[in-house]
């Protein structure tokens, strides 16, 4: 059997293309253990100095939220917890509107009771009872 040089070149080229395709497909595959923050905490107390939100990538399949405290300690927050979700929403809004991301670091205190308690307090100041008027 005589080997045809043209057939050998075609086979080599086909093999090379298959190899390149396989390498390209594995390039974007998630590899566990490559995240910047392997351990996270649910939240922090105190003032924040910096905020960094990194989207999902080929090396990490979760959103990464890193905050720097005033004492320069860097902390990774769990993106599923309320504090991190609020920071992610603020970061995204700032990106979309072109605002300064430092405003996300200023957290407001949340009053217990919320809207109903404020309405009740206003009603007491005016001398009316909101709960009795709401039941009518």
Secondary structure, DSSP 8 states (H G I E B T S, - for coil): ----HHHHHHHHHHHHHHHHHHHHHHHTS--TT--S-SS-BS---S-EEEEEEE---SS-SS-EEEEEETTS-EEEE-TTSHHHHHHHHHHHHHHHHT--GGGGG------TTHHHHHHHHHHHHHT--HHHHHH-
